[in-house]
């Protein structure tokens, strides 16, 4: 939802429930205000929906494995973090290397800048 703090009312929405299946998940607005990302979990994978605010175009990423790291102090939280240039999102997941190690992934938005 879009909330106008001066009017103290909802004035619109960012996306439909079909686009954002779990809108209560971790989300982040890019520093330039042009992009919105929502991270959420389905089973043992985290997904991200990225929305360009200018026209509402969006995409949903593939699932990123979290395996057994779903709870506790060391859980892999789907919270996305933007870089200052608003063209990359960092998030944790399990790498597909032989050791299945925890890594920080960088998702680049082509043409964002």
C-alpha positions as CSV (number, residue, x, y, z in Angstrom):
1,X,0.0,0.0,0.0
2,X,1.0,3.6,-0.5
3,X,0.3,5.7,2.6
4,X,0.2,9.5,2.6
5,X,1.5,10.6,6.0
6,X,0.2,14.2,5.6
7,X,-3.3,13.0,4.7
8,X,-3.1,10.0,7.1
9,X,-4.7,7.7,4.6
10,X,-4.0,5.0,2.0
11,X,-3.6,6.6,-1.4
12,X,-2.8,3.7,-3.7
13,X,-1.0,0.4,-3.9
14,X,2.4,-0.7,-5.3
15,X,1.2,-4.1,-6.7
16,X,-1.5,-6.7,-6.6
17,X,-1.6,-9.8,-4.5
18,X,-0.6,-11.8,-7.6
19,X,2.6,-9.8,-8.0
20,X,3.4,-9.7,-4.3
21,X,2.2,-13.0,-2.8
22,X,3.6,-12.2,0.6
23,X,3.7,-8.4,1.0
24,X,4.4,-8.6,4.7
25,X,7.9,-10.0,4.0
26,X,11.1,-8.1,4.1
27,X,11.1,-5.2,1.6
28,X,13.3,-2.3,0.7
29,X,13.0,0.9,-1.4
30,X,16.0,1.7,-3.5
31,X,17.9,4.8,-2.4
32,X,16.8,6.7,-5.5
33,X,13.2,5.7,-4.9
34,X,12.8,4.2,-8.3
35,X,12.7,0.5,-7.3
36,X,11.0,-1.6,-4.7
37,X,12.0,-5.2,-3.7
38,X,10.1,-7.7,-1.6
39,X,11.8,-10.8,-0.3
40,X,9.8,-13.8,0.9
41,X,10.1,-17.5,1.7
42,X,8.3,-20.5,0.1
43,X,9.4,-23.8,1.6
44,X,13.2,-23.8,1.8
45,X,13.8,-21.1,-0.8
46,X,13.8,-17.3,-0.7
47,X,12.3,-15.4,-3.7
48,X,12.4,-11.7,-4.6
49,X,9.9,-9.5,-6.5
50,X,11.5,-6.4,-7.9
51,X,9.1,-3.6,-9.1
52,X,10.0,-0.5,-11.1
53,X,7.9,2.1,-9.5
54,X,7.7,4.3,-12.6
55,X,5.6,1.9,-14.6
56,X,4.8,-1.0,-12.3
57,X,6.8,-3.5,-14.4
58,X,8.1,-6.3,-12.2
59,X,9.8,-9.7,-12.1
60,X,10.1,-12.5,-9.7
61,X,13.5,-14.1,-9.2
62,X,14.2,-17.8,-9.1
63,X,14.3,-19.4,-5.7
64,X,17.5,-19.2,-3.7
65,X,18.1,-22.1,-1.4
66,X,18.2,-21.6,2.4
67,X,18.1,-25.3,3.3
68,X,18.1,-25.9,7.1
69,X,18.8,-22.2,7.9
70,X,15.1,-21.3,8.4
71,X,15.1,-20.2,12.1
72,X,17.3,-19.2,15.0
73,X,20.0,-16.6,15.3
74,X,21.8,-17.8,12.1
75,X,18.7,-18.1,9.9
76,X,19.0,-16.9,6.3
77,X,16.5,-14.0,6.4
78,X,15.2,-12.9,3.0
79,X,15.8,-9.2,3.9
80,X,17.2,-7.5,0.7
81,X,19.6,-4.6,0.9
82,X,20.2,-2.0,-1.9
83,X,23.6,-0.5,-2.8
84,X,23.9,3.3,-2.9
85,X,23.7,3.4,-6.8
86,X,20.3,1.6,-6.7
87,X,21.4,-1.0,-9.2
88,X,22.2,-4.0,-7.0
89,X,20.5,-6.0,-4.2
90,X,22.4,-8.0,-1.7
91,X,20.9,-11.0,0.2
92,X,22.0,-14.2,1.8
93,X,21.5,-17.8,0.5
94,X,23.2,-21.1,0.1
95,X,25.8,-21.4,-2.8
96,X,25.7,-24.3,-5.1
97,X,29.3,-25.1,-4.4
98,X,30.4,-28.6,-3.1
99,X,30.3,-27.4,0.5
100,X,26.9,-25.7,0.2
101,X,28.2,-22.7,2.0
102,X,26.3,-19.6,3.2
103,X,27.1,-16.7,0.9
104,X,26.0,-13.1,0.2
105,X,24.5,-12.9,-3.3
106,X,24.4,-9.8,-5.5
107,X,21.6,-9.3,-7.9
108,X,22.3,-6.7,-10.5
109,X,19.5,-4.6,-12.1
110,X,20.5,-4.0,-15.8
111,X,19.8,-0.5,-17.0
112,X,18.9,0.7,-13.5
113,X,21.2,3.6,-13.5
